[in-house]
Amino acid sequence: MFVSIIIPTLNEEQYIGSLLDFLSKHQAGDRFEVIVVDGGSSDGTLGIVKERQIHHITASPPSRAHQMNEGAKLAKGDILYFVHADTKLLPTFIDDIQDAVNQGFNSGCYRFKFDSPQNILLHINGFFTRFPFTWCRGGDQTLFITRNAFETLGGFDEHYVIMEDYDLLERIAEAEISFKVLPKSVKVSPRKYQKNSYLKVQLTNLKAMKMYKRGVEPMEIRKFYTEELE
């Protein structure tokens, strides 16, 4: 099974190089491809990607749902693996994903922990990602899904300029597509918490989720979210 790793980016010069170097180091044989879909970065992101000769395209306007769908259209893999630029993957990720699919799981994710082991509050956040509830999920955990399942669902709903991951996860559950939370953790950047207080991030996330559940327009949710957090 061939895996297509799709990475949406927008001004990720601080992180994208490390992720691409990691993937290059762990490319054993022809097991996966990497596709970077940029949303129109104004920093050095694309320069870093081009320097490493990674397959990349630009998709505008910037929106993760749109970018990831565009990446999926170019993907050659039987399995699509959506990864955020600031995520630190495990060396075993290809085996983990292929094993899960061989076991009959058509989608899934990892648990996560923040790349800030001294912060007990962030450790608690990461702890809850082991549970099988939608509110414990998120794009930071990465997401793998078979091409057949992704196409059956129609991909990401581009109406969701934010919360696109929750929408897809809910549709995965509604369609009864098998989903596995892998019992290992990827590491994610605590940058949002470094720029804002822990309480402010938690309250903003909670309100955004409530807005989503009430059916508030995604553009309005995104406007609220970007105004609240740096």
Secondary structure, DSSP 8 states (H G I E B T S, - for coil): --EEEEEEESS-TTTHHHHHHHHHHT--SSSEEEEEEES--SSSHHHHHHHTT-EEEE-SS--HHHHHHHHHHH---SEEEE--TTEE--TTHHHHHHHHHHTT-SEEEEEEEES-TT-HHHHHHHHGGGSS-GGG--GGG-EEEEHHHHHHHTSS-TT-SSSHHHHHHHHHHHTT--EEEEEEEEEE--HHHHHS-HHHHHHHHHHHHHHHHTT--HHHHHHHHHHH--
